[in-house]
């Protein structure tokens, strides 16, 4: 049975996550969970958890800060990393919360940060062509 490592501190009961977890099960995948205490130290925590090598690492929605740690393990194990951000941090902070303008210094910095993160994934799940 293939295994997916569900990496991140996302709520498995969130509707999108419930649907995806069910889908993995329906497709015959075993799901192992790794929920680091800290996104920033998740990389190091994983060493102590003795994670089993999966066939795929999946980052559920809203786990942007876990991408760097998960990508390290994906590279180490030569596995695909798939991220499901649901919404980009840039889009949320600029358009939804109106914290700063897209072209502002903070806006450009946030977009660069997120672009670097998303480029670490083998695939990024998007809901719509606009995403």
OpenMM code with the backbone's topology and positions (N, CA, C; nanometers):
from openmm import Vec3, app, unit

residues = "UNK UNK UNK UNK UNK UNK UNK UNK UNK UNK UNK UNK UNK UNK UNK UNK UNK UNK UNK UNK UNK UNK UNK UNK UNK UNK UNK UNK UNK UNK UNK UNK UNK UNK UNK UNK UNK UNK UNK UNK UNK UNK UNK UNK UNK UNK UNK UNK UNK UNK UNK UNK UNK UNK UNK UNK UNK UNK UNK UNK UNK UNK UNK UNK UNK UNK UNK UNK UNK UNK UNK UNK UNK UNK UNK UNK UNK UNK UNK UNK UNK UNK UNK UNK UNK UNK UNK UNK UNK UNK UNK UNK UNK UNK UNK UNK UNK UNK UNK UNK UNK UNK UNK UNK UNK UNK UNK UNK UNK UNK UNK UNK UNK UNK UNK UNK UNK UNK UNK UNK UNK UNK UNK UNK UNK UNK UNK UNK UNK UNK UNK".split()
positions = [
    Vec3(0.0843, -0.1178, 0.0000),
    Vec3(0.0000, 0.0000, 0.0000),
    Vec3(0.0887, 0.1241, 0.0000),
    Vec3(0.0703, 0.2164, -0.0953),
    Vec3(0.1509, 0.3382, -0.0948),
    Vec3(0.1146, 0.4266, 0.0247),
    Vec3(0.2131, 0.5031, 0.0696),
    Vec3(0.1940, 0.5885, 0.1861),
    Vec3(0.2194, 0.7338, 0.1501),
    Vec3(0.1330, 0.8204, 0.2014),
    Vec3(0.1520, 0.9642, 0.1898),
    Vec3(0.1801, 1.0165, 0.3301),
    Vec3(0.2799, 1.1035, 0.3414),
    Vec3(0.3099, 1.1677, 0.4689),
    Vec3(0.2399, 1.3033, 0.4692),
    Vec3(0.1402, 1.3158, 0.5518),
    Vec3(0.0595, 1.4385, 0.5657),
    Vec3(0.1341, 1.5283, 0.6629),
    Vec3(0.2033, 1.6290, 0.6103),
    Vec3(0.2973, 1.7084, 0.6896),
    Vec3(0.2376, 1.8454, 0.7183),
    Vec3(0.2248, 1.8787, 0.8444),
    Vec3(0.1817, 2.0134, 0.8796),
    Vec3(0.0846, 2.0158, 0.9955),
    Vec3(0.0623, 2.1353, 1.0429),
    Vec3(-0.0203, 2.1550, 1.1607),
    Vec3(-0.1642, 2.1917, 1.1241),
    Vec3(-0.2100, 2.1438, 1.0105),
    Vec3(-0.3460, 2.1733, 0.9657),
    Vec3(-0.4469, 2.0868, 1.0400),
    Vec3(-0.5667, 2.1364, 1.0484),
    Vec3(-0.6763, 2.0652, 1.1137),
    Vec3(-0.7298, 1.9569, 1.0206),
    Vec3(-0.7165, 1.8288, 1.0568),
    Vec3(-0.7661, 1.7222, 0.9694),
    Vec3(-0.9183, 1.7221, 0.9579),
    Vec3(-0.9872, 1.7927, 1.0463),
    Vec3(-1.1331, 1.8000, 1.0402),
    Vec3(-1.1834, 1.9160, 0.9542),
    Vec3(-1.0929, 2.0018, 0.9094),
    Vec3(-1.1324, 2.1084, 0.8165),
    Vec3(-1.1885, 2.0398, 0.6918),
    Vec3(-1.2979, 2.0904, 0.6373),
    Vec3(-1.3717, 2.0183, 0.5327),
    Vec3(-1.2840, 1.9774, 0.4147),
    Vec3(-1.2002, 2.0653, 0.3670),
    Vec3(-1.1132, 2.0321, 0.2538),
    Vec3(-1.0199, 1.9163, 0.2896),
    Vec3(-0.9642, 1.9216, 0.4087),
    Vec3(-0.8726, 1.8162, 0.4523),
    Vec3(-0.9455, 1.6830, 0.4702),
    Vec3(-1.0649, 1.6866, 0.5256),
    Vec3(-1.1440, 1.5634, 0.5403),
    Vec3(-1.1684, 1.4974, 0.4053),
    Vec3(-1.2031, 1.5795, 0.3056),
    Vec3(-1.2294, 1.5273, 0.1711),
    Vec3(-1.1030, 1.4660, 0.1117),
    Vec3(-0.9910, 1.5341, 0.1258),
    Vec3(-0.8648, 1.4831, 0.0715),
    Vec3(-0.8193, 1.3566, 0.1436),
    Vec3(-0.8333, 1.3537, 0.2746),
    Vec3(-0.7965, 1.2332, 0.3489),
    Vec3(-0.8824, 1.1151, 0.3066),
    Vec3(-1.0104, 1.1384, 0.2889),
    Vec3(-1.0993, 1.0321, 0.2412),
    Vec3(-1.0581, 0.9872, 0.1014),
    Vec3(-1.0231, 1.0834, 0.0165),
    Vec3(-0.9825, 1.0507, -0.1208),
    Vec3(-0.8565, 0.9645, -0.1230),
    Vec3(-0.7590, 0.9999, -0.0403),
    Vec3(-0.6388, 0.9162, -0.0321),
    Vec3(-0.6772, 0.7737, 0.0088),
    Vec3(-0.7626, 0.7616, 0.1096),
    Vec3(-0.8067, 0.6295, 0.1538),
    Vec3(-0.8803, 0.5540, 0.0445),
    Vec3(-0.9695, 0.6231, -0.0254),
    Vec3(-1.0445, 0.5598, -0.1344),
    Vec3(-0.9527, 0.5118, -0.2465),
    Vec3(-0.8405, 0.5810, -0.2641),
    Vec3(-0.7447, 0.5431, -0.3685),
    Vec3(-0.6466, 0.4356, -0.3209),
    Vec3(-0.6620, 0.3918, -0.1965),
    Vec3(-0.5769, 0.2848, -0.1451),
    Vec3(-0.4466, 0.3321, -0.0820),
    Vec3(-0.4384, 0.4601, -0.0485),
    Vec3(-0.3178, 0.5136, 0.0149),
    Vec3(-0.3332, 0.5117, 0.1663),
    Vec3(-0.2250, 0.4762, 0.2326),
    Vec3(-0.2171, 0.4906, 0.3781),
    Vec3(-0.1700, 0.6326, 0.4055),
    Vec3(-0.2260, 0.6972, 0.5059),
    Vec3(-0.1855, 0.8329, 0.5413),
    Vec3(-0.1173, 0.8296, 0.6771),
    Vec3(0.0087, 0.8731, 0.6793),
    Vec3(0.0820, 0.8919, 0.8043),
    Vec3(0.0861, 1.0417, 0.8308),
    Vec3(0.0733, 1.0791, 0.9574),
    Vec3(0.0707, 1.2206, 0.9932),
    Vec3(0.1995, 1.2614, 1.0628),
    Vec3(0.2502, 1.3774, 1.0248),
    Vec3(0.3611, 1.4393, 1.0970),
    Vec3(0.3195, 1.5828, 1.1241),
    Vec3(0.3030, 1.6131, 1.2504),
    Vec3(0.2549, 1.7442, 1.2932),
    Vec3(0.3623, 1.8080, 1.3815),
    Vec3(0.4532, 1.8854, 1.3212),
    Vec3(0.5597, 1.9445, 1.4027),
    Vec3(0.5038, 2.0425, 1.5055),
    Vec3(0.5712, 2.0508, 1.6175),
    Vec3(0.5318, 2.1468, 1.7205),
    Vec3(0.5515, 2.2881, 1.6679),
    Vec3(0.6576, 2.3082, 1.5920),
    Vec3(0.6926, 2.4396, 1.5380),
    Vec3(0.7253, 2.4265, 1.3901),
    Vec3(0.6681, 2.5141, 1.3097),
    Vec3(0.7003, 2.5130, 1.1667),
    Vec3(0.8472, 2.5409, 1.1438),
    Vec3(0.9016, 2.6321, 1.2214),
    Vec3(1.0405, 2.6743, 1.2012),
    Vec3(1.1405, 2.5650, 1.2389),
    Vec3(1.1023, 2.4769, 1.3290),
    Vec3(1.1927, 2.3714, 1.3720),
    Vec3(1.1451, 2.2332, 1.3294),
    Vec3(1.0436, 2.2280, 1.2450),
    Vec3(0.9887, 2.1011, 1.1988),
    Vec3(1.0921, 2.0133, 1.1320),
    Vec3(1.1850, 2.0750, 1.0630),
    Vec3(1.2943, 2.0040, 0.9974),
    Vec3(1.3736, 1.9228, 1.0994),
    Vec3(1.4120, 1.9876, 1.2094),
    Vec3(1.4913, 1.9205, 1.3124),
    Vec3(1.4065, 1.8210, 1.3917),
    Vec3(1.2827, 1.8580, 1.4204),
    Vec3(1.1943, 1.7664, 1.4935),
    Vec3(1.1797, 1.6345, 1.4196),
    Vec3(1.1731, 1.6412, 1.2882),
    Vec3(1.1522, 1.5208, 1.2071),
    Vec3(1.2642, 1.4195, 1.2274),
    Vec3(1.3849, 1.4656, 1.2535),
    Vec3(1.4962, 1.3736, 1.2805),
    Vec3(1.4656, 1.2852, 1.4011),
    Vec3(1.4015, 1.3426, 1.5026),
    Vec3(1.3748, 1.2703, 1.6267),
    Vec3(1.2498, 1.1837, 1.6197),
    Vec3(1.1657, 1.2075, 1.5209),
    Vec3(1.0416, 1.1297, 1.5081),
    Vec3(1.0598, 1.0010, 1.4285),
    Vec3(1.1754, 0.9854, 1.3696),
    Vec3(1.2039, 0.8641, 1.2912),
    Vec3(1.0909, 0.8342, 1.1926),
    Vec3(1.0687, 0.9296, 1.1074),
    Vec3(0.9615, 0.9173, 1.0090),
    Vec3(0.9899, 0.8030, 0.9124),
    Vec3(0.8869, 0.7306, 0.8784),
    Vec3(0.8988, 0.6273, 0.7754),
    Vec3(0.8954, 0.6942, 0.6393),
    Vec3(0.9744, 0.6435, 0.5475),
    Vec3(0.9820, 0.7008, 0.4130),
    Vec3(0.8525, 0.6701, 0.3371),
    Vec3(0.7802, 0.7749, 0.2972),
    Vec3(0.6568, 0.7549, 0.2209),
    Vec3(0.6858, 0.7576, 0.0707),
    Vec3(0.5819, 0.7492, -0.0093),
    Vec3(0.5959, 0.7663, -0.1548),
    Vec3(0.5712, 0.9119, -0.1952),
    Vec3(0.5090, 0.9882, -0.1051),
    Vec3(0.4696, 1.1260, -0.1355),
    Vec3(0.4598, 1.2045, -0.0054),
    Vec3(0.5012, 1.3313, -0.0098),
    Vec3(0.4790, 1.4207, 0.1045),
    Vec3(0.3740, 1.5227, 0.0616),
    Vec3(0.2705, 1.5355, 0.1426),
    Vec3(0.1583, 1.6252, 0.1144),
    Vec3(0.1510, 1.7319, 0.2223),
    Vec3(0.1430, 1.8578, 0.1810),
    Vec3(0.1203, 1.9669, 0.2747),
    Vec3(-0.0210, 2.0181, 0.2543),
    Vec3(-0.1059, 2.0033, 0.3556),
    Vec3(-0.2440, 2.0487, 0.3424),
    Vec3(-0.2544, 2.2004, 0.3464),
    Vec3(-0.3741, 2.2482, 0.3290),
    Vec3(-0.3966, 2.3931, 0.3211),
    Vec3(-0.3533, 2.4651, 0.4491),
    Vec3(-0.3107, 2.5874, 0.4265),
    Vec3(-0.2683, 2.6802, 0.5323),
    Vec3(-0.1390, 2.6402, 0.6029),
    Vec3(-0.0569, 2.5583, 0.5396),
    Vec3(0.0695, 2.5152, 0.6011),
    Vec3(0.1904, 2.5765, 0.5303),
    Vec3(0.1784, 2.6992, 0.4865),
    Vec3(0.2866, 2.7652, 0.4134),
    Vec3(0.4191, 2.7605, 0.4889),
    Vec3(0.4132, 2.7805, 0.6203),
    Vec3(0.5371, 2.7861, 0.6978),
    Vec3(0.6021, 2.6496, 0.7169),
    Vec3(0.5334, 2.5437, 0.6796),
    Vec3(0.5900, 2.4096, 0.6895),
    Vec3(0.6589, 2.3647, 0.5602),
    Vec3(0.6464, 2.4421, 0.4549),
    Vec3(0.6991, 2.4009, 0.3242),
    Vec3(0.8503, 2.3807, 0.3271),
    Vec3(0.9234, 2.4706, 0.3859),
    Vec3(1.0704, 2.4592, 0.3864),
    Vec3(1.1166, 2.3301, 0.4520),
    Vec3(1.0606, 2.2983, 0.5679),
    Vec3(1.1000, 2.1752, 0.6373),
    Vec3(1.0632, 2.0516, 0.5569),
    Vec3(0.9414, 2.0494, 0.5067),
    Vec3(0.8958, 1.9336, 0.4294),
    Vec3(0.9775, 1.9173, 0.3016),
    Vec3(1.0138, 2.0285, 0.2400),
    Vec3(1.0900, 2.0198, 0.1150),
    Vec3(1.2290, 1.9602, 0.1388),
    Vec3(1.2862, 1.9859, 0.2547),
    Vec3(1.4156, 1.9260, 0.2876),
    Vec3(1.4042, 1.7731, 0.2854),
    Vec3(1.2998, 1.7209, 0.3503),
    Vec3(1.2820, 1.5763, 0.3564),
    Vec3(1.2456, 1.5196, 0.2202),
    Vec3(1.1684, 1.5931, 0.1420),
    Vec3(1.1354, 1.5470, 0.0064),
    Vec3(1.2634, 1.5333, -0.0766),
    Vec3(1.3531, 1.6294, -0.0642),
    Vec3(1.4808, 1.6218, -0.1368),
    Vec3(1.5671, 1.5074, -0.0835),
    Vec3(1.5731, 1.4956, 0.0477),
    Vec3(1.6543, 1.3903, 0.1101),
    Vec3(1.6083, 1.2525, 0.0632),
    Vec3(1.4774, 1.2328, 0.0598),
    Vec3(1.4216, 1.1036, 0.0206),
    Vec3(1.3950, 1.0915, -0.1295),
    Vec3(1.4211, 1.1996, -0.2038),
    Vec3(1.3950, 1.2011, -0.3488),
    Vec3(1.2480, 1.1673, -0.3783),
    Vec3(1.1593, 1.2413, -0.3107),
    Vec3(1.0152, 1.2218, -0.3232),
    Vec3(0.9477, 1.3483, -0.3749),
    Vec3(0.8320, 1.3321, -0.4360),
    Vec3(0.7570, 1.4519, -0.4731),
    Vec3(0.6937, 1.5169, -0.3501),
    Vec3(0.6963, 1.6468, -0.3491),
    Vec3(0.6298, 1.7277, -0.2469),
    Vec3(0.5131, 1.7967, -0.3152),
    Vec3(0.3942, 1.7747, -0.2635),
    Vec3(0.2751, 1.8388, -0.3189),
    Vec3(0.2179, 1.9290, -0.2109),
    Vec3(0.1946, 2.0549, -0.2479),
    Vec3(0.1377, 2.1489, -0.1516),
    Vec3(-0.0005, 2.1925, -0.1983),
    Vec3(-0.0867, 2.2097, -0.1011),
    Vec3(-0.2247, 2.2512, -0.1247),
    Vec3(-0.2500, 2.3770, -0.0414),
    Vec3(-0.2039, 2.4920, -0.0887),
    Vec3(-0.2116, 2.6115, -0.0052),
    Vec3(-0.3534, 2.6661, 0.0155),
    Vec3(-0.4465, 2.6316, -0.0704),
    Vec3(-0.5835, 2.6825, -0.0741),
    Vec3(-0.5861, 2.8293, -0.1163),
    Vec3(-0.5139, 2.9137, -0.0446),
    Vec3(-0.5020, 3.0535, -0.0833),
    Vec3(-0.3586, 3.0956, -0.0550),
    Vec3(-0.3064, 3.1795, -0.1403),
    Vec3(-0.1694, 3.2252, -0.1163),
    Vec3(-0.1696, 3.3281, -0.0037),
    Vec3(-0.0606, 3.3313, 0.0706),
    Vec3(-0.0459, 3.4313, 0.1769),
    Vec3(-0.0500, 3.5711, 0.1180),
    Vec3(0.0123, 3.5861, 0.0017),
    Vec3(0.0129, 3.7153, -0.0659),
    Vec3(-0.1300, 3.7599, -0.0958),
    Vec3(-0.2075, 3.6724, -0.1591),
    Vec3(-0.3459, 3.7062, -0.1935),
    Vec3(-0.4273, 3.7386, -0.0690),
    Vec3(-0.4092, 3.6598, 0.0344),
    Vec3(-0.4857, 3.6799, 0.1569),
    Vec3(-0.4527, 3.8137, 0.2222),
    Vec3(-0.3235, 3.8437, 0.2351),
    Vec3(-0.2842, 3.9659, 0.3039),
    Vec3(-0.3083, 4.0915, 0.2205),
    Vec3(-0.2956, 4.0800, 0.0882),
    Vec3(-0.3140, 4.1964, 0.0017),
    Vec3(-0.4609, 4.2186, -0.0320),
    Vec3(-0.5279, 4.1145, -0.0788),
    Vec3(-0.6636, 4.1334, -0.1300),
    Vec3(-0.7734, 4.1075, -0.0271),
    Vec3(-0.7540, 4.0093, 0.0593),
    Vec3(-0.8586, 3.9759, 0.1557),
    Vec3(-0.8528, 4.0649, 0.2794),
    Vec3(-0.7327, 4.0815, 0.3345),
    Vec3(-0.7182, 4.1589, 0.4578),
    Vec3(-0.6749, 4.3032, 0.4346),
    Vec3(-0.6310, 4.3336, 0.3121),
    Vec3(-0.5853, 4.4685, 0.2749),
    Vec3(-0.4806, 4.5227, 0.3729),
    Vec3(-0.3855, 4.4377, 0.4114),
    Vec3(-0.2788, 4.4800, 0.5022),
    Vec3(-0.1797, 4.5741, 0.4344),
    Vec3(-0.1548, 4.5510, 0.3048),
    Vec3(-0.0633, 4.6345, 0.2281),
    Vec3(-0.0935, 4.6162, 0.0801),
    Vec3(-0.0418, 4.7079, -0.0016),
    Vec3(-0.0665, 4.7038, -0.1464),
    Vec3(0.0248, 4.6012, -0.2135),
    Vec3(-0.0224, 4.5467, -0.3239),
    Vec3(0.0533, 4.4447, -0.3973),
    Vec3(0.1907, 4.4963, -0.4395),
    Vec3(0.1990, 4.6200, -0.4836),
    Vec3(0.3245, 4.6757, -0.5317),
    Vec3(0.4107, 4.7396, -0.4245),
    Vec3(0.3651, 4.7374, -0.3002),
    Vec3(0.4434, 4.7970, -0.1921),
    Vec3(0.5660, 4.7099, -0.1631),
    Vec3(0.6579, 4.7639, -0.0860),
    Vec3(0.7771, 4.6884, -0.0485),
    Vec3(0.7388, 4.5584, 0.0216),
    Vec3(0.6453, 4.5649, 0.1159),
    Vec3(0.5995, 4.4447, 0.1866),
    Vec3(0.5296, 4.3474, 0.0922),
    Vec3(0.4514, 4.4017, -0.0003),
    Vec3(0.3819, 4.3176, -0.0963),
    Vec3(0.4787, 4.2421, -0.1860),
    Vec3(0.5778, 4.3122, -0.2375),
    Vec3(0.6779, 4.2479, -0.3236),
    Vec3(0.7581, 4.1440, -0.2462),
    Vec3(0.7919, 4.1766, -0.1212),
    Vec3(0.8670, 4.0830, -0.0377),
    Vec3(0.7842, 3.9570, -0.0108),
    Vec3(0.6570, 3.9732, 0.0200),
    Vec3(0.5693, 3.8584, 0.0467),
    Vec3(0.5553, 3.7709, -0.0773),
    Vec3(0.5420, 3.8337, -0.1942),
    Vec3(0.5287, 3.7564, -0.3178),
    Vec3(0.6569, 3.6786, -0.3465),
    Vec3(0.7738, 3.7393, -0.3282),
    Vec3(0.9013, 3.6686, -0.3493),
    Vec3(0.9146, 3.5506, -0.2536),
    Vec3(0.8811, 3.5742, -0.1267),
    Vec3(0.8884, 3.4683, -0.0257),
    Vec3(0.8008, 3.3507, -0.0670),
    Vec3(0.6783, 3.3793, -0.1053),
    Vec3(0.5861, 3.2728, -0.1404),
    Vec3(0.6254, 3.2042, -0.2710),
    Vec3(0.6761, 3.2782, -0.3659),
    Vec3(0.7225, 3.2192, -0.4916),
    Vec3(0.8356, 3.1205, -0.4652),
    Vec3(0.9292, 3.1591, -0.3790),
    Vec3(1.0390, 3.0677, -0.3429),
    Vec3(0.9848, 2.9409, -0.2764),
    Vec3(0.8890, 2.9578, -0.1861),
    Vec3(0.8313, 2.8408, -0.1197),
    Vec3(0.7623, 2.7485, -0.2191),
    Vec3(0.6759, 2.8046, -0.3025),
    Vec3(0.5990, 2.7226, -0.3963),
    Vec3(0.6893, 2.6539, -0.4977),
    Vec3(0.8040, 2.7141, -0.5279),
    Vec3(0.8946, 2.6534, -0.6255),
    Vec3(0.9616, 2.5268, -0.5707),
    Vec3(0.9524, 2.5046, -0.4405),
    Vec3(1.0106, 2.3847, -0.3796),
    Vec3(0.9241, 2.2609, -0.4018),
    Vec3(0.8010, 2.2812, -0.4459),
    Vec3(0.7070, 2.1696, -0.4615),
    Vec3(0.7133, 2.1111, -0.6020),
    Vec3(0.6869, 1.9800, -0.6090),
    Vec3(0.6731, 1.9146, -0.7393),
    Vec3(0.5423, 1.9563, -0.8041),
    Vec3(0.4412, 1.9844, -0.7190),
    Vec3(0.3105, 2.0288, -0.7682),
    Vec3(0.2442, 2.1160, -0.6634),
    Vec3(0.1703, 2.2149, -0.7104),
    Vec3(0.0920, 2.3027, -0.6245),
    Vec3(-0.0543, 2.2866, -0.6670),
    Vec3(-0.1384, 2.2486, -0.5719),
    Vec3(-0.2806, 2.2298, -0.6004),
    Vec3(-0.3474, 2.3667, -0.6032),
    Vec3(-0.4231, 2.3918, -0.7090),
    Vec3(-0.4969, 2.5178, -0.7230),
    Vec3(-0.6423, 2.4861, -0.7571),
    Vec3(-0.7320, 2.5656, -0.7029),
    Vec3(-0.8741, 2.5415, -0.7230),
    Vec3(-0.9265, 2.5954, -0.8557),
    Vec3(-0.8711, 2.7064, -0.8975),
    Vec3(-0.9224, 2.7728, -1.0171),
    Vec3(-0.8064, 2.8155, -1.1062),
    Vec3(-0.8319, 2.8439, -1.2332),
    Vec3(-0.7253, 2.8960, -1.3196),
    Vec3(-0.6635, 3.0246, -1.2652),
    Vec3(-0.7412, 3.1067, -1.1977),
    Vec3(-0.6874, 3.2306, -1.1401),
    Vec3(-0.5849, 3.2012, -1.0320),
    Vec3(-0.6066, 3.0973, -0.9581),
    Vec3(-0.5090, 3.0600, -0.8529),
    Vec3(-0.3819, 3.0101, -0.9160),
] * unit.nanometer
topology = app.Topology()
chain = topology.addChain("A")
for resn in residues:
    res = topology.addResidue(resn, chain)
    for name in ("N", "CA", "C"):
        topology.addAtom(name, app.Element.getBySymbol(name[0]), res)
